[in-house]
């Protein structure tokens, strides 16, 4: 089992750098957990749910999942759990209540979602991330074996999510600087509101609100040279 865990951890960090590889991780994760569906979900503060990566679900399944997710009795209990928490479906909701509910009749039965396991990976002011896996009736409910595996992976999943967010921010900044380098000639200047600069400029308290700064390019150092006063004349 240790070898399988190390393999999964490696795939997690591969996916942190290349989001297209989350499916590769989920494929292996589902195999280890004996599940036919696995997915990473993102939930925004307005309770909208989307699937960022999945295996075992078609495109139409994903659309229907987003539609019926508010009816899933597992969801609110899972989403409100502490960060890093892991739980099986039968720990969250009694099987009879789940099977008699609208979610199972409208959608869960269609994808053979009888049992499940989920963990709350990370929660920020803008998004909550959950990893989920689904088993059919013949596979039976998840046990301590599966919960122990997911608990061991949770810190790595959380770190990978934070790494991915940082990569996205750095790539956006790099793209902005490259655009500036292409558009502006070295030695030229451009006025910009301090509030819109990237990276942000923190002006001294003496600067008036809405102060403008002059961003100047340098032959030697590129677009990251900032003239450090609120007014300049080119």
N, C-alpha and C positions, 0 to 999 in steps of 0.2 A: 504493500500500500504506500510505503514511503516513496517508492519510485514513481508511482502514479501521481502523488501529490507534488513532487518536484517537477514533473512534466507539466502539470496544470499551472503551477506557479510561473514557470518559464513562459507558457503561452499567454498568461495574463499580462506580463510585462512586454511581450511582443505586441500585444493588442493595444497597450497604452501608447505605443509609438505609431502604430498603424491600425486605426479602427476597423479596417476591412478584415482584420484577423480575429475579431471577436467571435465570428462564426466558427473559426477553427477551434478556438477555446471551448465554445459551447458544445460543439460536436463531441469533443473528447470528454468534456464534463458530463454530458448526458450519458455517454457510454459507461463512464465510471459509476454514475449514480443510478444506472438502470432505468433511465427515463426516456420517453420518446419525444418530449418537447422540453426545450430550455430557452430562456430568454432574459435579456436585460431590459428593464422597463425604466422610463423616466416619467416622473410625475411633477407637474408644475404646481405653484401655490394655488391656482384656481381649480386643482383636482383633475386637470386634463392629463390623460395617460397616453404615452406613446411607446412603441417598441423600437429600441435603437438597434438591437441585434437579436436574432432568434434562429433556431433550427426546429424543424418539425411543423412549422406553420407556413401556409401559403400566403400570398399577398392578400387574398380575400379573407383568410382567417385573421390576419393581423388587423384588417379594417373592422371586422366584426368584433374582435377582441376589444378594440378601442371603444366601440359602440356599447358593448355589454359590460365592460369593466366596472361601471358604477353599481351593477347588480351583484357583483361577486362578493359573497359574504366574507371570504378570506381577506379581501383587499384592505378595508379600513383598519382591521386589527393588525395587519402586517405593516401598513404604512405608518401607523402611529407608534410602532415599537421603537425602542432605543436603537441608536446607530450600532451596527454590529450584531444585532439580535438575529437569531435563526429559529424558525419554528416549522413544524409539519402542519399540514392542513387539518388533521384530526385533533391537533392540540388547540387550534384556533376555533374551529367550529365542529360540532357533532356531525358525524357522517349523515345521519338521518335528516338533519336540518339542511345540510348542503344539497342532498339529493332531492329534497322536496322544494327547493327554492327555484326562483325564476331563472337565475343564471345558468344552472345546470341544464334545465329543460330547453332553454333558448340557445345555448352555446356550448356549455361544458360537455354535454353528451356527444355533440357533433365531433369534437376533437378528442374524445375519449379521455377527458380530464376527470379522473375519479379521485386521485390522491395527488398531493403536491408537497413541495418543500420550498421555502423562500427565506431570503435574508435581506435585511435593510443595509445596503452597502454604505451609503453616504447621504447626509441631509444638509443642504445649505439653504440660504434665503431664496434661492432661485429654482432649485430642483431637488428632488429626492430620487435616489437610484435604488432599484430593487432587482435582485437576481432571483428567478423562479425556475422551478423544474416540475414537470407533470408526469405522473404515472397512470397507467390504465389499471383496470380492475385485476387483471391477471398478475400484474407485477406486485400488487399489494401495497400497503402503506409504507412510507419511509420509516426507517428505524434509526437508532442511535449511531449506526455506522455512517449513514448519510449525513446526519446532523453534525457529527464530529468532523467529517471531511469538509463540509461547508464552513464550519467555524474556523477551521485551520486556514481556509482560503480568504476569509473576510478581510483581514488586515491588508492582504496583498491587493484585493479588489479595490478597497478604499484608496490605497496609495496609487494604484493605476489610474483611478478616476481623477484624482488630483493632478497627477502627472499629465494626463491627457488635456485637462483644462489649461494647464500652464503651457503646454505645447501649442494649443490653439491660440492663446494670447500672444505668445512669442512669434508665431507664424504671421498673425495679423499685423503685429508691429513691423516685422521684417518686410511684409508686402507693402505697407504704407511707406516705409523708408525707400524701398526700391522704386515705387511710383514717383516719389519726390525726386529721387536721383535721376530718373529718366526725363522728367518734365523740366526740372530746373538745371541750368548750367552752373558749373562750379563758379563761385564768386558772386552768384546772384542771391537776392534776399526775398523773403516773402513775409508779409505781416499776418499774424495769426492770434486769435483770442487765446489767452492762457488756458481757458477752460477746455479748449478743443485740441490742445497739443498732445502728441503721442510720441514719446512718453510724456505724461502730464508734467507741467512746470508748476512748482509751488512758489508763487511770488512772495516776496517779503511783505510784511504787514503794511509797509508804507505805500505799496502799490495800490492804486484805486481799483475798486471792483470793475471788472470788465476790461482791465488793462490789456493792451496789445503788446506782443513781443515780436521781434524780428528774428526769423530763423534764417541763418546764413550757411551756405554751403562752402566747403573748403576743398581745394584740389587734393590736399594731403589726407584729410580725415573723413571726407564724405559728408552725408547729411546730418550727422549727429552732433554738429557744432552749433551751439546756441549762444547768441549774444546776450550776455547776462544783465541787461538793463531794459526797462519797460519802453524806452524810446531809443531809436537809432535812426540815423540817416544814411542811406546808401549813396 
